[in-house]
Structures are given as C-alpha cells and as structure tokens.
Amino acid sequence: KAEQRRALRRWERHLNSTRSHRGRIAVENEVDLHGPPRDFVYINEYKVGAGVQLTPVAVGCECSDCMAEPAGGCCPGASRNKFAYNEAGQVRIRAGLPIYECNSRCRCGAECPNRVVQKGIRYDLCIFRTGNGRGWGVRTLQRIRKNSFVMEYVGEVSAGGEG
C-alpha cells in the first residue's frame, strides 16, 4: 500500500508539472492496490497522427475590445452577433449552437471575455479509482456553476480507420 501511495503521488506531481492550466489535479485510489494506469498519457493539446492535416483557424477579428465595440467581423458575429459567454465565462447561448472564440488572429488580448476554452481548466479535479470496477474516473473538487466550462477533451487525431 505504501509503494502504491508513492507511485500515485509521483504520478500526481507529474500531471501537475505538465499542466498548462490553473486547475490542479489530485490522484486518489481508496478502492484497491492499482497504481497509475500504464497506458495513460496526459496531454494538453491534440496529438496529430501521421497523414492528418489540421486546418489552422482562418478568421479573427479587428476588435481591440470585443465587448465594448465589436467590429462587423467580430468572432461572436458567427453566433448571430451574440456573445457565447457572460461576464463570468458561463455559456449563455442555446445548447447546440457553435461557439467561435477569439484566437491568435484577433487584435483583442488574452483577457477578452470571448476566450474561455483556450484558458484551460480552472477547477481542481481528482482522478480517482472507481469502486464499481470501471477503472479510473474524474470528478471535481470544487462547486461548478451551471453552464461553466470545465475542460476540453483532447486526444489523438488519426486519419480514417475505426474510432
């Protein structure tokens, strides 16, 4: 049990040293003697496989302050001229509509309220061993308000094949 605890702490330190977001990651196993999963690699961005070409974002806005004076081609204009997020970063448009965030081609800064997902995980999370035999799960260690962004699911992008 002591060796398992040490292995899980090492994994936790590794996960937190590679994160590029504000939220911390805890690791917990109160169920069995399993250590960190051997086939799990934590990544913060998509891993592009051979033969895959990602199309870089082609649009941006000329706004210096998207909330105060959005220009005609402002990114939220793609969402019927509605900002997808409120001041607290919560989604305020109808579910199912696409969200177009400002990006590296925009003149607005990193504090633009139309940049939520790209700021990464803001909440402390816990990777934990489930008690029902389903392996590892993720839960929050903080209260999350309705319609708040939690995390982006990223993984390997491969050409064709079965998924």
Residue pairs with C-beta under 8 A, 6 or more apart in sequence:
1 33
3 35
4 29
4 33
4 34
4 35
7 35
7 36
8 27
8 28
8 29
8 35
8 36
9 27
10 36
11 27
11 35
11 36
12 25
12 26
12 27
14 42
15 25
15 27
15 42
15 127
16 24
16 25
18 42
18 44
19 25
19 42
19 44
19 120
19 121
20 44
20 120
21 44
21 119
21 120
21 121
21 122
22 119
22 120
22 121
22 122
23 120
23 121
23 122
23 123
23 124
23 125
24 124
24 125
25 124
25 125
25 126
25 127
26 124
26 125
26 126
26 127
26 141
27 36
27 126
27 127
27 128
28 126
28 127
28 128
28 129
29 35
29 128
29 129
30 128
30 129
31 129
31 130
31 131
32 129
34 129
37 135
37 136
40 136
43 154
43 155
44 120
44 154
45 154
46 54
46 154
46 155
46 156
46 157
47 154
47 155
47 156
47 157
48 54
48 156
48 157
49 156
49 157
49 158
49 159
50 158
50 159
51 158
51 159
52 157
52 158
52 159
54 157
57 103
57 104
57 105
58 105
59 73
59 75
59 105
60 75
60 102
60 103
60 104
60 105
60 106
60 107
61 70
61 71
61 73
61 74
61 75
61 102
61 106
61 107
61 108
62 71
62 73
62 106
62 107
63 69
63 70
63 71
63 74
63 102
63 106
63 107
63 108
64 107
64 108
65 108
65 112
66 74
66 75
66 76
66 83
66 102
66 106
66 108
66 112
66 113
66 114
67 83
67 112
67 113
67 114
70 76
70 77
70 81
75 100
75 101
75 102
75 103
75 106
75 114
76 82
76 83
76 84
76 100
76 114
78 98
78 100
79 93
79 97
79 98
79 99
79 100
80 97
82 92
82 93
83 92
83 113
83 114
84 91
84 92
84 93
84 97
84 99
84 100
84 101
84 114
84 116
85 91
85 92
85 113
85 114
85 116
86 92
87 113
88 145
88 148
89 113
89 116
89 148
89 149
90 145
90 146
90 147
90 148
90 149
91 99
91 147
91 148
91 149
92 147
93 99
99 117
101 114
101 115
101 116
101 117
101 118
102 108
102 112
102 114
102 115
103 118
106 112
108 114
108 115
116 149
117 149
117 152
120 151
120 152
121 150
121 151
122 149
123 140
123 141
123 142
123 144
123 150
124 140
124 141
124 142
125 138
125 139
125 140
125 141
125 151
126 138
126 139
126 140
126 141
127 136
127 137
127 138
128 136
128 137
128 138
128 139
129 135
129 136
129 137
130 136
130 137
140 150
144 150
